[in-house]
Amino acid sequence: MEVYISYQKDHDRKRFPLHLKWPESKIDSNNSKLLSRSKKDPDVNDYNMIIMSERSKMNEIAKLYRLSNRILTCELLKREIFYFDPSQSVIGYFKKRRRELFKLRVISENTWKNYGSTINELENFRPTIRWEQITYNFMQEFKAWLKKKKKRNGMVLAHNTIWTRFKDLKAFLAVADQEVQVYIPKEVIEFPNTYREEESTYLNKDEVIRLIQQLDQDSLSTNQFNVLKAFLFCCFSGIRISDLYNSKYSWMISDNFMKFTMQKNSERNPKTITVPLIPIAKIFINSTGNTLFQLPSTQEYNRTLKELAGFAGIKKVLTSHVARHTFGYLIMKYVGDIYLLKKLLGHSKIATTEKYAHNDDDNNYEKTLQIQGDFEGLWKVRNAEIIQC
């Protein structure tokens, strides 16, 4: 089958073999159709259907590229045709399965995005990987490649980012292993993938104060001012960035409370929580409009946070999730009730909340110092010796 692709100032032409044998005299080239070799040819209909199927496949690929404003070349078409057959292409199967899981609401939108990132990494590493090539050595090579890969800022991937890629990959492989035509070696399914607990970033009291003081700076742009208000609101309310972007005035059930269904797992396991709004949290909310905040894209939001950290002299790397951890720190510092924190954050398990229950050294000392209260005056120190009074 010959494919001709024309685009501005250039063109591409390539022949794709269909591996079909037919008498040349029985081929209608003008109509791209095979003619019967005999009166009751048993194969002609099936062969013509194969040709139609291949044409439809190519047209479908061309349509997807056209709708997404991407330029399709013959080399890209060759790769996409390979992906189109999930019985042969690992990446083709992963893409197909990812769509199915999301359509059936088995996975959330965030998981769908994470799976997409893993598939992209695998595609960059080895785009034409086949099932028989999925071995223990392949897993080792993929891991080594991820460790050497650098992000746009020149930094290598974090350990737990690689852990996430392999968690997703092994989940896909475990599902594929249930398919009749696919065999995944046990050693691949059990490939070691250790999660490393990393210390979460949060802001202490002084750092939060320094950020609040930035609101008085005339040098802030409108975008920086809006992002700063939204981030500080999250520091004093604990809501996730996904909920922040969906926040509405209709969530305000009173002057002091906000009630909403959390975006996370909303399709599979919706959970509605009530969040108390203390006065300092409310001052960061917009006074006009239907939404509580005017925000840029999430990527621009995180880039702006790094600018704001520099203005405030904060050496920590600020991301949207730092606000939620900061809320955990503030609750533990001023209230000290992890079960209240669990309820306010909307967690189902106390083990999850423990990751947000931050205490710094000063806070630990102040709370431990309370032990001393009833024992004051029972002793005094004289000449470096303790004498009971």
Buried (B, 14 or more C-beta within 10 A) or exposed (E): EEBEBEEEEEEBEBEEEEEEEBEEEBEEEEEEBBBEEEEEBEBBEEBBEBBEEBEEBBEEBBEEBEEEEEEBBBEBBEBBBBBBEBEBBBBBBBBBBBEEBBEEEEBBBEBBEBBBEBBEBBBEBBEBBEBEEBEEEBBEEBBEBBEEBEEEEEEEBEEBBBBBBBBBBBBBBEBBBEBEEBEBBEEBEEBEBEEEEEEBBBBBBEBBEBBBEBEEEEEBEEBBBBBBBBBBBBBBBBBBBBBBBBBEEEBBEEEEEBEBBBBBBBEEEEEEBBBEBEEBBBBBBBEEEEBBBBBEEBEEBBEBBEBBBEBBEBEEEBBBBBBBBBBBBBBBBEEEEBEBBBBBBBBEEEEEBBEBBBBBEEBEEEEEEEEEEEEEEEEEEEEEEEEEE
